[in-house]
Amino acid sequence: MTAIDKNPAPCCIIVMGVSGSGKSTVGERLAEAASAAFIDGDDLHPPANIAKMSRGEALNDEDRAPWLKQIAATAEQHVTAGKTVVIVCSALKKQYRDIFRKHISRVNFVFLDGQFELIKRRMEARQAHFMKAEMLVSQFNTLERPAADEQDVYTVDIELPIEELVADIQHHLSLISPD
């Protein structure tokens, strides 16, 4: 293995999926395992989006546009600075993922895939989160599962234990933490 193999080029890894799929938990653990920066995309939502979701209203494409552009700009800042960054973002539609592809020079996606009932149980157990369990139906209705032509998306089953899930992603993306 060469030195370049041990230290892959800086990139952005978008951990994606519906609300409640475990994006934040997986993203934080993946960033830690890969010695990468971690950003929760929810922290980049404009206040109007958070207020809307807190009222139980689903966001539309117009609401999401500035948020997606902010995520892409933040990611690209890290990559051009020579740093790998893990960002969690639902990225439910292909057009959203295409925004990232267009504006981030090196991006990969990890799709956390799971069954509706499992995710609903997880959401109902969460405390003090602006996304309400009743909105899960709209998330699944909006979700455009990654197609075969989206070669930069790695799909994982959220029923796997977290340690196994993170190790699998790290192996698949060839992320090796510096010694």
N, C-alpha and C positions, 0 to 999 in steps of 0.2 A: 504494500500500500504506500502510495506516495504522500508527500506532505499535503498536496492539494486535496487528496482523498480524505485526509484526516480533518481538514478544515474546509468544508464546502463553502462555496461563494455565498455571500450574504443574500438573504431572500426574505420575502414575506410569506408567512404561512397563515392563511385564513382558515380558522376552525369554524365550520358552518353547520347549520341545522336549525330546526324549529326551536322555539323557546322551550326550555326544560330538558333539552337533549343532553345537557352536560357540557356545553361549550366552555363556560368559564372555568370549571374544574379541570377539564382536559387541557384547555389552553394554558392555564397556569402551570400545571404539571409538565406539559410539553416544553414550555419556555424554560422552566427550571432545569429540566433534564438536558436541554440543548444549550444552556447558558445564553439564552436569547432574551430580548426585551419582551414584556407582555403588556398588551393594551386590550382592555375590554371595550369593544366597539360601542356598547351602550353608553359609556362615559362621553362619547363624542356626539350623542344625539343633541340637537338643539332643544332648549326648554319647551318649545311648543309641542314637539313630538312626545316628550315624556308626559306632559300634561294630557295630551290626547289619549295616550295609552293608559294613563292612570284613571281616566274616565271610562275605560273599557272599550275605547274606539280603536279600530284597526287603522294602521297607517296606510296611505295610498302611495303610488309611485311618486307623486309630486312632493309628498312629505319626506320620502326617503332620499330623493335626489341630492340635496345638499349634504345630508349625512353620509351617503356613500362617497361623495367627492371628498369630504373631510377625511374619511378613513383612508382613501387612496392616497391623498396628499401626505398624511401622517406616515403611512407605510413607506412611501417612496423616499421620504426624508431619512428614515432609518436605513433603507437599502443603499441609497447613494452615499450615506455616511459610513458604509462598510459594516453595518450591523444587521444581524438577523432579528426579525421581530415576529412574534406570534400575536395575531389579532383575532378576537372572537367577534363574529358578525353572522347574522342569520343567512345572508346571501341566498335567499330562497328562490330567486328567479335567475335564469341564465343571463338575462340582460344586466342584472346587478353584478354577476360574476364577470361579465364582459367589460363593465366599467373598470373593475380592478385589473383585468388583463390589459386594458388599454393604457392605464395610468400608473401601473406599478411595473417596473422593469423586470423583476423576477418574482413571480408569485406561484404558490401551490395552494391547493385547497384540500382540507380534510373534512369530509361530510360525515357527521355523526348521525347515523341512521337508526331509527328505532320505531317500535310499534306505538300507535296512538295511546292505548290504555296504559302502557308503562310510563310514557311521558306525562300523561295526565295525572297519574298517581304522584309522580315526582313533583309536579307543579303544585298540586294541592298541599303537599307537605312543606313547601317553601314559605318562609316568613318575610314580610316587608319587601316584596319585589313588585315593581310597577306593572309587570306583565301578569295579568290575571289568567287563571286556568281556563276560564270560559272562552278566552280568546284563542285557545289552541286550535279549535276547528278552523278559524280563519288562517292560521299559520299553515296547517296541512292543506287547505284549499289553495293557498298561494304557492306552496312548494312545487317547484319544477325540479324533479329529481335529475341529477346530473346525467346527461346522455353519454353514450359510448364515445362520441367525438370530443368530449371534454377530458382529454388525456391528462390534464393537470389536476384532476380531482381523484383523491383516494377515499374510498368509502369504507367505514368501519362500523361494526355492530355495537351499539351502546350497551348491550347486555353483557359484554365482556367485563371482567374486573378492571378497574381503572389502571392498575399497574401494568396489566397485560396490554390494555388498549394503548397506553402511552408508549410502551416498548415497541409495539407493532408499528405505530406511526413513525417513531424515531428510526426504526430499522428501514421502513419503506422509503422514507425521505432522506436516508443516509445522513442523519443528523448525529454528529458526534461531538460531545462536549469537549472543549479544550482541556488538556491536563493541567 
